[in-house]
Amino acid sequence: MYNGYTEYFGLSDIPFSIAPNPRYLFMSARHKEALAHLTYGLGDVGGFALLTGEVGTGKTTVSKCLLKELPENTQAAFIVNPTLSAIELLATVCDELHVDYDSEKATLKQLTDLILNKLLENHQQGKHTLLIIDEAQHLQPQVLEQLRLLTNLETDTKKLLQVILIGQPELQELLKRKDLRQLAQRITARYHLMPLNKNEVKAYIAHRLNVAGATETIFKNSAINQIHKLSQGIPRLINLLCDRALLGAFAKEKKLVDSAIVNLAARETLGTIDAAESRLRTSLKAIALSIALLSASVAGVYFGQQQLQVNQGKLLALKNASLQAKAKHEAKKLNNIPNRLINQSRDFSQGFSQLFKHRKIAWQANEQPCQAALNFDLQCYWYQGSMQGLLDLGYPALLRFNDNKNQYYYATLTSVNGNKIELQLNGNSYWISKNLFEQQYQGSAAILWQPPAGFIDVIDENSSIELVQWLEQKLSTIQQRPMREMSKFDALLANQVKQFQQRNQLAADNGVNSLTVIRLSNEQRLQAARNN
């Protein structure tokens, strides 16, 4: 496609079209986490999963990736226009599932019965049935209630219909209604998709230009920083700004896009720069207010627990060795995982509760686990990689396994002793061989970890001095060298990070990613364990 500037910049296509194009798919760490969270939370037990985010953050991108990764034995219905009555929605579900009905005589009951028969038929044939509804914030409460009734059909171990609701933040408010509390209680996974950070914006722009055939730098760093500031990290706005900025550079016969060109592009696409920055300030104030309110609401609990956690921390170090030794005696050895245990371990929330128990935290299964973790300065991390890489992290981990019918069940990895792996299944401890664990391992796991203060997803030259100093302190201790007083993220520190990453077979990049920080956070404890 030609757009005036494509030939000028040596591009084969328009890189920043807002039309969806699978060639330009960019899955940031946030999108991957959202995808993993939905997949884990929905699992095989059925019910509802929820994905929310502001307009243009990439919710549809995540849903399309989810559709591509579905097993062959899954029949999926995708509804993109939910502004329908209950009977219209059921008719649309029938259309998507290829269920025949008389459109002139169909009633709510007839359509419901037809769908339920289809769910049973799919189940008998070993198929899963999935319903995805986009723009779900437009659903009427009575329509949502009708969806809940569809999920009532279940076997002893699973519901026969799985539903993913995708929508803007208003969807979260809608589900807080009293008359929808039964549906809200069935939501097994919630994820709110945040905009891209500065490094992700840079990677996003570079990715799309690369796909379009760019061979040289086109956007200056100052331009990328301004795009991040004005777009607030929302991919759709990034596309609008970049497309107009390329056109502006072409008109001015410039080969490099600078911040001045971006500002001009912003006036043409977003209105005035003042208006765009005003929107940004308003958003930041809203976020700050939300954080302040959240802090105020949990302050009493937090500070009361803070001293308790400090005291517990002192005791845990002494107790862990005896507890682990006791567990080794109590845990049973399994040469295989029997069906009885598998069927008792279908509950996703049961597995997550073990992660909280390990940290001496009481977690209610009706709370969203990753949101609850934030109240204790913890975060969820969805690991994807090799089995050995997971074991090297040294954290308890929630894993999803498949049984011989390709149905999910959940186990919590709690410790490793040589070639033996300790798993929690249905609240009980069992030892299995590393070979059996490797046979079950699906390549991903969820962990709870405590990040350093102020950390979001990367430490680099744009990070605070406190984070850079934390990084230097961890590395100097591990590398057994004097700690430096840091004033910035310099080349020497970057080289020492790469040495650590290479030695531990971690991906090396321009910044220190979450996986490296997670490993650094736990490395001293792991070294002490190895020495003992």
PEHUBEL-V933623 format. One line per field, one symbol per residue. ss: DSSP state (H for helix, E for strand, L for the rest). phi: phi as a letter, one per 40 degrees, with the letter a starting at -180 (. if undefined). psi: psi as a letter, one per 20 degrees, with the letter a starting at -180 (. if undefined). A space follows every 50 residues. Layout:
BEGIN
ss: ???
phi: ???
psi: ???
END
This chain:
BEGIN
ss: LLLLHHHHLLLLLLLLLLLLLHHHLLLLHHHHHHHHHHHHHHLLLLEEEE EEELLLLLHHHHHHHHHHLLLLLEEEEEELLLLLLHHHHHHHHHHHLLLL LLLLLLLHHHHHHHHHHHHHHHHHLLLEEEEEELLHHHLLHHHHHHHHHH LLLELLLLELLEEEEEELLHHHHHLLLHHHHHHHLLEEEEEEELLLLHHH HHHHHHHHHHHLLLLLLLELHHHHHHHHHHHLLLHHHHHHHHHHHHHHHH HLLLLLELHHHHHHHHHHHLLLHHHHHHHHHHHHHHHHHHHHHHHHHHHH HHHHHHHHHHHHHHHHHHHHHHHHHHHHHHLEELLLLLHHHHHLLLLHHH HHHHHHHHLLLLLLLLLLHHHHHHLLLLEEEEEELLHHHHHHHLLLEEEE EELLLLLEEEEEEEEEELLEEEEEELLEEEEEEHHHHHHHLLLEEEEEEL LLLLLLLEELLLLLHHHHHHHHHHHHHHLLLLLLLLLLLLHHHHHHHHHH HHHLLLLLLLLEEHHHHHHHHHHHHHHHHHHL
phi: .bbgcccccgbcaccbccccadccdbbcdcccccccccccccfbcggbbb bbicdgchccdccccccccccccbbbbbbbbccbcdcccccccddccfbc acccbcbdcccccccccccccccccgbcbbbbbcfcccccdccccccdcc cccabcbaccbbbbbbacddcccdcccccbcccdccccababcccccccc ccccccccccccgcbbcbbcdccccccccccfgcdccccccccccccccc ccfbcbcbccccccccccbbgccdcccccccccccccccccccccccbdd cccccdccccccdcccdccdcccccccccccccbcabcddccccbccccc cccccccccfbcbcccccdccccccbgbbcbbcbiccccccccgbdacbb bbccbgbcabbbcbabbgcbbcbbbfgbcacbcccccccccbgaabbbab ccdgcbaabacccccccccdcccccccccfbcccccbacbcccccccccc cccbfbccacbccdcccccccbcccccccccc
psi: qpkgighhjkqiroikqippohhjpoorhgghggghgggghgbiiabqqp orqrpjikghgghhhghhjqqhkppppopinjmqrghhghhhggghjlpq rohhiprgggggggghhgggggghjkqqppppoqliiipqghghhhgghh jhprahiqqipppppparhhhgggiiqhijhhghijoipppooqrqaghh gghgghghhghjjpirphpqhhggghggghikjohghgggggghhghghg hjlpippahghggghhhhhibqhggghghghgghhgggggggggghhjgg gghhhghghgghhhhghhhgghgggghhhhpqppiroqhghghikioghg ghhhgghhjkppppiiqoghghhhikkqqqpnpparghhghhhkqqqpqp rpaijkqqrqqophrpndjqppqppkjqpqprqhggghhhpjjrrpqpro qqpipfjqpaiirqhggghgggggghghjlrqpqoqirnrhgghhhghgg gghjlqppahaorggghgghhihghgghhhh.
END
